Each structure stands twice: as C-alpha cells, then as structure tokens.
Amino acid sequence: MENNSAEKVHVLIIGSGPAGYTAAIYAARANMKPVLYQGIQPGGQLTITTEVENYPGYADGVQGPEMMIHFEKQAARMGADIRYGLATKVDFSQQPYKVWIDDEKLIEADAVIICTGASAKWLGLPSEQRLNGFGVSACAVCDGFFFKGKEVAIVGAGDTAAEEALYLSKLCTTVHMIVRRDTMRASKVMQERVLNTVNIKIYWNSETDEILGEHKTEAVRIKNTKTGEKVEVPISGFFVAIGHQPNSDIFKGWIDMDETGYIKTIPGTSKTNVEGVFAAGDVQDKNYRQAVTAAGSGCMAALDAERYLSAKGLV
C-alpha cells in the first residue's frame, strides 16, 4: 500500500471498551480529534455481561451492553470519530506510527492509545456459550452477587480461580470447584485458604463434561478423568476461571509485554516502551480487570497523550 493513500490523524484509539471510550471522551474534549476503531467486539467484554451493579453512578444497576452504548454516545457527542473496523497490523518503527485497519486501510497517527482489552478463556463447550449470561460467567467479582444463597461451580486451579472461589464462598451456600489435576497451580497461601473453607468442595482430577439447563444454568456434569465416572451437581451459576488472554498479538515485537502478553506500562502512567504509544484497560491490567479501573486508565492515557503531543508541538 502506498503512503499517499494513508489517512493522517492526531490520536488513534484502538478498541472500544470502557478504556477506549473514556480515552476518546478526554481526547475529544482536549481538541485532539481522536479517531477510534471499535475492533471485533464493539463495547468489549461488557457486551457479554448482563447486569452491572458495581459501576458508580448507576444507582439501580445497568445492563453491560446498554452502559457501553452510553459511553459510545458520550464520546461521539464530545466529537470523537468512532468507526467500525479492526486493527490488523502496526508499524511503530518511526513517527507518524502506521496502523492498518482490516488489512487494507492505512492510518498514520502522531499518538496511539491501545485499548484492545483481554478475552476470557473458555472451555469450548457449546452449552457454555449458549448459557453465557444465563448463569455462565467468566467473572465472579462481577456476577457472584446474583447467586447469593445459591450453589455454584467454578472451574480453574490458579490464583484467580482460588480468589474467585473464596469470593463466591462468602455469598453462596456451596462452591463446587473443578480442578483438572490432583494439585492446584495457585500459590500455597491461596490453596490453604481454599482447602480451609468449609463450603468449597473440590473435585480433583476432574473436568466439566457439560453444563445442563435449557434457558438457564441448572446443573453441571463433572467427569473424573481417572475413573471416567460422571456426577451431576445441581447449580445456579457456573464460573470459568481459567484465565484471560490479552488481545495484544499485533503489537508483538514493537511493545514490551510480560510472558503472557499483557502490555507493560511505566508504573503510574499509561506509557509503553515506545514514545507516543500508550496502553489502557485490560490489555495492560491483569490485576483488577474492572470497568471502572479500565475507564480510569483510559483517562490517564488521554492525558498522557495530550501532554506528549503538546510537548511535541503537535496540538
């Protein structure tokens, strides 16, 4: 593709969850004329969440997809140029930075804000996708409250799974924890807490055979991988806690990441190792992964980008 067909922009925001839209709101208000590409899942992970009760300002709670429409409308009202399209390749070797959209359109940007988020890893069962939002969830902190006083299952064996099982144990009558091997990957202290919690029942050497229920989650069929024996456990909620995958592949080789692909930012900022490229939201946050923290980091990225561009005399 020839350079003369490139579109030149001040600030390019890649991704459209709470981080991307908040960055767009701040960048637009600062007159940076941001262009935002929504990516493969406009609105991000919140569009597969039903009720959101822990975002400040929504006293009665809000549906995840509806909240993302509010964010988008606010960014558009401020003057952000919001477009449908997926960033497929980047070249950060020199400024302006090059980003290709859908493999064909070339954007040249003075500053780039990466808000591509993370995707929950799933087990790959058809029933899991069918009942997603109807008792099946990948976030206990987001959705555990809806299963207060009920029985739930959680699959996973790492620190996140242990943490979420403990969180659920405070709300639910019984937490059925499905662990693939005969040990957990979680840290010693987390394992001890789980093992010492009376209402967490662990199924060792086990995998999820099927989640049962027509329109809502009603039970889980657990298979013992050693004996082949199957058991059906009645539950109302099924939590998948086998990790998240940051959507950072296209930035590999340009941007510093940790071993799992989370983008590294300079602590206390949204700055990456490439000057003028910033990262916000779940693509750089494996600790909190909440809508409100993602929005906060989107604000930081827009302010960092504004300072960077004004220091360069570009805005």
Secondary structure in CASP SS format (residue, H / E / C, confidence):
PFRMAT SS
TARGET T0000
AUTHOR 0000-0000-0000
METHOD secondary structure of the structure
MODEL  1
M C 1.00
E C 1.00
N H 1.00
N H 1.00
S H 1.00
A C 1.00
E E 1.00
K E 1.00
V E 1.00
H E 1.00
V E 1.00
L E 1.00
I E 1.00
I E 1.00
G C 1.00
S C 1.00
G C 1.00
P H 1.00
A H 1.00
G H 1.00
Y H 1.00
T H 1.00
A H 1.00
A H 1.00
I H 1.00
Y H 1.00
A H 1.00
A H 1.00
R H 1.00
A C 1.00
N C 1.00
M C 1.00
K C 1.00
P C 1.00
V E 1.00
L E 1.00
Y E 1.00
Q C 1.00
G C 1.00
I C 1.00
Q C 1.00
P C 1.00
G C 1.00
G H 1.00
Q H 1.00
L H 1.00
T H 1.00
I H 1.00
T C 1.00
T C 1.00
E E 1.00
V E 1.00
E C 1.00
N C 1.00
Y C 1.00
P C 1.00
G C 1.00
Y C 1.00
A C 1.00
D C 1.00
G C 1.00
V E 1.00
Q E 1.00
G H 1.00
P H 1.00
E H 1.00
M H 1.00
M H 1.00
I H 1.00
H H 1.00
F H 1.00
E H 1.00
K H 1.00
Q H 1.00
A H 1.00
A H 1.00
R H 1.00
M H 1.00
G C 1.00
A C 1.00
D E 1.00
I E 1.00
R E 1.00
Y C 1.00
G C 1.00
L C 1.00
A E 1.00
T E 1.00
K E 1.00
V E 1.00
D E 1.00
F C 1.00
S C 1.00
Q C 1.00
Q C 1.00
P C 1.00
Y E 1.00
K E 1.00
V E 1.00
W E 1.00
I E 1.00
D C 1.00
D C 1.00
E C 1.00
K E 1.00
L E 1.00
I E 1.00
E E 1.00
A E 1.00
D E 1.00
A E 1.00
V E 1.00
I E 1.00
I E 1.00
C C 1.00
T C 1.00
G C 1.00
A E 1.00
S E 1.00
A E 1.00
K C 1.00
W C 1.00
L C 1.00
G C 1.00
L C 1.00
P H 1.00
S H 1.00
E H 1.00
Q H 1.00
R H 1.00
L C 1.00
N E 1.00
G C 1.00
F C 1.00
G C 1.00
V E 1.00
S E 1.00
A C 1.00
C C 1.00
A H 1.00
V H 1.00
C H 1.00
D H 1.00
G H 1.00
F H 1.00
F H 1.00
F H 1.00
K C 1.00
G C 1.00
K C 1.00
E E 1.00
V E 1.00
A E 1.00
I E 1.00
V E 1.00
G C 1.00
A C 1.00
G C 1.00
D H 1.00
T H 1.00
A H 1.00
A H 1.00
E H 1.00
E H 1.00
A H 1.00
L H 1.00
Y H 1.00
L H 1.00
S H 1.00
K C 1.00
L C 1.00
C C 1.00
T C 1.00
T E 1.00
V E 1.00
H E 1.00
M E 1.00
I E 1.00
V C 1.00
R C 1.00
R C 1.00
D C 1.00
T C 1.00
M C 1.00
R C 1.00
A C 1.00
S C 1.00
K H 1.00
V H 1.00
M H 1.00
Q H 1.00
E H 1.00
R H 1.00
V H 1.00
L H 1.00
N C 1.00
T C 1.00
V C 1.00
N C 1.00
I E 1.00
K E 1.00
I E 1.00
Y E 1.00
W C 1.00
N C 1.00
S E 1.00
E E 1.00
T E 1.00
D E 1.00
E E 1.00
I E 1.00
L E 1.00
G C 1.00
E C 1.00
H C 1.00
K C 1.00
T C 1.00
E C 1.00
A E 1.00
V E 1.00
R E 1.00
I E 1.00
K E 1.00
N E 1.00
T C 1.00
K C 1.00
T C 1.00
G C 1.00
E C 1.00
K E 1.00
V E 1.00
E E 1.00
V E 1.00
P E 1.00
I C 1.00
S C 1.00
G E 1.00
F E 1.00
F E 1.00
V E 1.00
A C 1.00
I C 1.00
G C 1.00
H E 1.00
Q E 1.00
P E 1.00
N C 1.00
S C 1.00
D H 1.00
I H 1.00
F H 1.00
K C 1.00
G C 1.00
W C 1.00
I C 1.00
D C 1.00
M E 1.00
D C 1.00
E C 1.00
T C 1.00
G C 1.00
Y C 1.00
I E 1.00
K C 1.00
T C 1.00
I C 1.00
P C 1.00
G C 1.00
T C 1.00
S C 1.00
K E 1.00
T C 1.00
N C 1.00
V C 1.00
E C 1.00
G C 1.00
V E 1.00
F E 1.00
A E 1.00
A C 1.00
G H 1.00
D H 1.00
V H 1.00
Q C 1.00
D C 1.00
K C 1.00
N C 1.00
Y C 1.00
R C 1.00
Q C 1.00
A H 1.00
V H 1.00
T H 1.00
A H 1.00
A H 1.00
G H 1.00
S H 1.00
G H 1.00
C H 1.00
M H 1.00
A H 1.00
A H 1.00
L H 1.00
D H 1.00
A H 1.00
E H 1.00
R H 1.00
Y H 1.00
L H 1.00
S H 1.00
A H 1.00
K C 1.00
G C 1.00
L C 1.00
V C 1.00
END
